[in-house]
Amino acid sequence: MSSTASTASLTSHVAPVEIGSHAVSAHWLGGLPALALADGEVALIRDGGLTRVAAHPDGAVLVATGDANRIVTGGDDGRVVETRADGTCKEVAGRAGGGWIDALALHPDGALAYSVGRNVVARDAKGRERTFQAHTSARGLAFAPKGYRLAVAHYNGVSLWYPNLDTEADALGWKGSHIDVTWSPDGRFVVTTMQENALHGWRLQPDRGHMRMSGYPGKVRSTAWSGDGHWLATGGAEAAIVWPFDSKEGPTGKPPRECGVRPARVSRVSFHPKAPVLAIGYEDGCILLVRFTDAAELLVRPAVAGSAVTALAWDGRGSRLLFGCGDGKGGVLTLPA
C-alpha cells in the first residue's frame, strides 16, 4: 500500500475545532457533531463554534454511547446522563450503588443498559428496569441488533441475557478477561476484545463454534462493522486489521486484510455507513481513509505529535467525519461533492 507521503489529501476539507479536553467518543445528534469529553462535559459543535455542556460537573466521563437523539455518558460520579442537541442534560440513573459506571449500551428502540461492578441494569423504552448480576465485573455491554437481548462481557466469557424474560442467561465461555463486546449486524456472531492482545468470537448459528483472532502487538480498543456486516475492522496494530464475516464460518481459516499500514498503532476505526471505506485514526494523530475496492488511501489529518486520535465517527449520510484527540484538538471532515 502507498505511504502517507504519496497519499492524496483531503486536509483542506477539514474544519479544525479546539475542544480543549481529551475526547472519549464522537457522535452525531442528527446533523450535529458532538464529543463526550473526559473532563465531564459534552462538546456540541455548531457552525464552527463550540458549546460545552457540564454533563458530569463533579466527575469525569468514563464511557459514552449515543444515537441520533442523545449522547449517554457514564462517569466516576456514579451517574448516567443523557445530553440532547439543544444542550439539555438529564440524569437517567444516579449513584448506581455508589460505584463508577463501567459500561453502557443503547437499543434502537430507546432502551438503555449500564453496569456498575457485577451489577447490570437494563431499562426498556417504557422505563421498566430489570437487573442481572454477572459472575465478575461486567466490562462490556451490547444489545443484539434485533430483539431485546443483551450481551454482557466479563471474566471467562459472555452472558446473553433477555431482560424481559425470567430465564437464565445463556453462557458463552472462553477463559480470560473479556473487555468489550459487539454483535454482528445480522446477529449471527458475538465478538469480544480481550485483556490479552486478541479478539474472541462465537458463531451463534448453527454450531456455537469459537473464533480466535490473535497476533495483535497491542490491545484492541476500537472495533467497527461495515454497513453490510461483511467486515469487522479493529485497532491495536500498525494497520487496521479487518476480519471477514461474509460467510457462515466467519473468519475461521481466513486471513484478515491489513489497511493503512503505517509506523504507528491504530487507535480508532470507523466504517463509512454506505460505502466500502474505512476511516482509521492513529496514536500519532494521523487519520486516513482507505477504500476497499482498490486500497486507495486519502489523508485526512497528518501526524501531530502528542495528539492521538481518541474519537472517530461518520454522520448518518456518510458525508462528514468527526474526530477528537487526546490533547483537546478535533475537527470535522466534509467530503467534497
SULSULWO-V87919 format. One record per residue. N is the residue number from 1. PSI is psi in radians with two decimals (999 if undefined). NEAR is the number of other ideal C-beta (glycine too) atoms within 8 Angstrom. Layout:
n = {N N}
psi = {PSI PSI}
near = {NEAR NEAR}
//
This chain:
n = {1 2 3 4 5 6 7 8 9 10 11 12 13 14 15 16 17 18 19 20 21 22 23 24 25 26 27 28 29 30 31 32 33 34 35 36 37 38 39 40 41 42 43 44 45 46 47 48 49 50 51 52 53 54 55 56 57 58 59 60 61 62 63 64 65 66 67 68 69 70 71 72 73 74 75 76 77 78 79 80 81 82 83 84 85 86 87 88 89 90 91 92 93 94 95 96 97 98 99 100 101 102 103 104 105 106 107 108 109 110 111 112 113 114 115 116 117 118 119 120 121 122 123 124 125 126 127 128 129 130 131 132 133 134 135 136 137 138 139 140 141 142 143 144 145 146 147 148 149 150 151 152 153 154 155 156 157 158 159 160 161 162 163 164 165 166 167 168 169 170 171 172 173 174 175 176 177 178 179 180 181 182 183 184 185 186 187 188 189 190 191 192 193 194 195 196 197 198 199 200 201 202 203 204 205 206 207 208 209 210 211 212 213 214 215 216 217 218 219 220 221 222 223 224 225 226 227 228 229 230 231 232 233 234 235 236 237 238 239 240 241 242 243 244 245 246 247 248 249 250 251 252 253 254 255 256 257 258 259 260 261 262 263 264 265 266 267 268 269 270 271 272 273 274 275 276 277 278 279 280 281 282 283 284 285 286 287 288 289 290 291 292 293 294 295 296 297 298 299 300 301 302 303 304 305 306 307 308 309 310 311 312 313 314 315 316 317 318 319 320 321 322 323 324 325 326 327 328 329 330 331 332 333 334 335 336 337}
psi = {2.75 2.73 2.89 -0.57 -0.54 0.17 2.39 2.64 2.45 0.22 -0.52 -0.19 0.18 2.23 1.91 2.62 2.29 1.83 -0.37 0.02 2.80 2.21 2.20 -0.74 2.77 2.50 2.83 2.06 1.53 -2.06 0.14 2.10 2.44 2.54 2.28 2.31 2.58 -0.43 0.14 0.03 2.88 2.25 2.15 2.20 2.04 2.09 0.75 -0.27 2.93 2.30 2.21 2.20 2.24 1.48 -0.61 1.35 -0.37 0.35 -3.03 2.64 2.16 -0.67 2.69 2.62 3.07 2.94 -2.88 -0.21 -0.40 2.66 2.31 2.19 2.56 2.41 3.04 0.01 0.05 0.26 2.57 2.16 2.38 2.42 2.29 2.96 -0.45 0.04 0.02 2.50 2.55 2.23 2.15 -0.24 2.28 2.33 0.95 1.47 0.10 -0.02 3.02 2.65 2.08 -0.55 2.71 2.68 2.53 2.50 2.58 -0.44 0.04 -0.10 2.70 2.50 2.54 2.79 2.58 1.90 -2.23 -0.23 2.26 2.30 2.26 2.23 2.05 3.13 -0.33 0.06 0.09 2.32 2.49 2.67 2.67 2.44 2.05 2.89 -0.62 -3.07 2.31 1.87 -0.44 2.53 2.51 2.28 2.53 2.63 -0.42 2.49 2.99 1.41 2.41 2.29 2.28 2.00 2.40 -3.02 2.34 0.39 -2.70 2.47 2.28 2.01 2.31 1.82 -0.38 0.14 2.55 1.11 2.73 2.56 2.55 2.19 2.29 1.93 2.46 2.22 2.46 3.07 2.02 2.15 -0.87 2.88 2.58 2.57 2.55 2.66 -0.46 -0.01 0.12 -0.34 2.54 2.29 2.40 2.63 2.62 2.83 -0.65 2.96 1.26 2.90 2.73 2.49 2.81 2.35 1.95 -0.49 2.38 -0.05 0.06 0.59 2.68 2.62 2.03 2.12 1.75 -2.99 0.10 2.46 -0.28 3.08 2.52 1.96 0.05 2.34 2.72 2.31 2.49 2.77 -0.58 -0.04 0.15 -0.25 2.50 1.97 2.54 2.68 -2.84 0.03 3.10 0.59 2.77 2.16 2.11 2.02 2.46 2.31 0.56 0.16 2.96 -0.33 -0.15 -2.48 0.05 2.15 0.15 2.44 2.64 2.87 2.62 2.08 2.44 0.84 2.17 2.86 0.86 2.57 2.51 2.19 -0.52 2.53 2.58 2.09 2.44 2.43 -0.32 -0.53 2.75 1.17 2.32 2.23 2.31 2.15 2.52 2.83 -0.33 0.16 -0.15 2.60 2.28 2.65 2.33 2.21 2.19 -0.53 -0.63 0.17 0.32 2.51 2.44 2.26 2.15 -0.71 2.24 2.90 2.41 2.04 2.30 0.27 0.99 2.45 2.11 -0.11 2.43 2.26 2.39 2.66 3.02 -0.53 -0.25 0.37 -0.27 2.56 2.18 2.40 2.67 2.72 2.93 -0.32 0.22 0.14 2.74 -3.08 2.91 2.10 2.25 2.02 2.41 2.56 999}
near = {7 6 7 11 4 5 11 7 7 13 9 5 8 11 7 7 12 8 13 7 10 11 19 14 11 12 13 15 14 7 5 10 12 16 17 15 17 9 8 14 12 14 17 14 14 8 3 6 6 10 8 10 11 8 15 14 6 5 11 9 17 10 11 13 10 13 7 6 7 9 14 15 17 16 16 8 8 14 14 15 14 11 14 11 9 4 9 6 12 7 8 9 9 7 6 14 8 5 9 9 17 13 14 15 12 13 11 7 7 7 12 13 16 15 17 12 9 11 13 16 13 14 11 12 7 4 6 6 8 8 8 13 6 13 7 8 10 16 12 14 16 10 15 11 9 4 5 12 9 17 16 17 15 15 9 10 11 14 14 13 13 9 11 6 5 2 5 3 9 7 8 11 6 9 4 10 8 19 11 11 15 11 12 14 9 7 10 8 13 14 15 15 14 13 7 7 11 11 15 14 14 13 15 8 6 4 5 6 8 8 14 8 13 8 5 12 7 8 9 14 7 12 14 11 12 12 9 6 10 7 15 14 15 19 14 14 13 9 10 15 14 13 13 12 12 5 6 7 8 12 13 7 4 7 3 10 9 9 14 12 7 12 3 10 11 19 12 13 16 12 14 12 8 6 6 8 11 18 15 15 15 16 9 10 15 15 15 15 13 14 12 10 5 4 8 9 14 12 14 13 12 8 9 11 6 7 10 13 17 12 16 15 12 13 12 7 7 11 6 12 15 19 19 14 16 9 8 11 12 17 11 13 12 8 10 5 2}
//
